[in-house]
Amino acid sequence: MKKIIVIGPGGSGKSYFSKELSKILNIPVFHLDNIFWNKNKTHISKEEFDVRLNEILNEESYIIDGDYSRTYEIRMKNSDTIFFFNFSLEDSLNGASSRVGTYRTDCPFIENEFDPEFKEFLINWQSETRPKVLGLLEKYKDKNIIVFNNRAEKEKYISQIKKS
C-alpha cells in the first residue's frame, strides 16, 4: 500500500480518514480540494489541476483524498489501493452539514453555510456518480479495493491498522 486513493461522496469523512491513514503509514496525503480551490473560493483551471494531479501521481507514494469524478480513472489506474466510501445519502448530508463553520486543513476556506449547490450535488451523487465508481471498481478489480459502507466500518479499519 503505497499509492492510495480515497473516494466517495462529500461529507463521508474521506479527509479525516486520509489524515489518520497518513499518520499510520507515514505516507503524504494530498487533498484535492486544497489543490483545486483558492482561499477566496475561486478555483484553478482544469488544465492546471491536471498538471498538479499528474505530479502527485508520479510520486513514489501518496494518499489522494477527494472525489473529483472526472479524475477517477487516472487515479485508479495509477494506484495500488482504493478506499471507497459507499455511504448513504443521509450519512453524507449529516457529515457535510456538521462541518459548516469549521476550519479544516483539507480545504482552503471555511464554509459558513451548507451550500445549496453542494447539497444538490450530494443528493445526485448516489444516482449519477456512484454507478460510475462501481463500474470503475469492477474494471480495476486487480487493485486492492476496500469498501466502507458506514463510519463504523471505517473506524474499525483504522483501529485494526493502528494495532498492526
C-alpha positions, 0 to 999 in steps of 0.5 A: 500500500503505497499509492492510495486513493480515497473516494466517495461522496462529500461529507463521508469523512474521506479527509479525516480518514486520509489524515489518520491513514497518513499518520499510520503509514507515514505516507503524504496525503494530498487533498484535492480540494486544497489543490483545486480551490483558492482561499477566496473560493475561486478555483484553478483551471482544469488544465492546471489541476491536471498538471498538479494531479499528474505530479502527485501521481508520479510520486513514489507514494501518496494518499489522494483524498477527494472525489473529483469524478472526472479524475477517477480513472487516472487515479485508479489506474495509477494506484495500488489501493482504493478506499471507497466510501459507499455511504448513504445519502443521509450519512453524507448530508449529516457529515457535510452539514456538521462541518459548516463553520469549521476550519479544516486543513483539507480545504482552503476556506471555511464554509459558513453555510451548507451550500445549496449547490453542494447539497444538490450535488450530494443528493445526485451523487448516489444516482449519477456518480456512484454507478460510475465508481462501481463500474470503475471498481469492477474494471480495476478489480486487480487493485486492492479495493476496500469498501466502507459502507458506514463510519463504523466500518471505517473506524474499525479499519483504522483501529485494526491498522493502528494495532498492526 
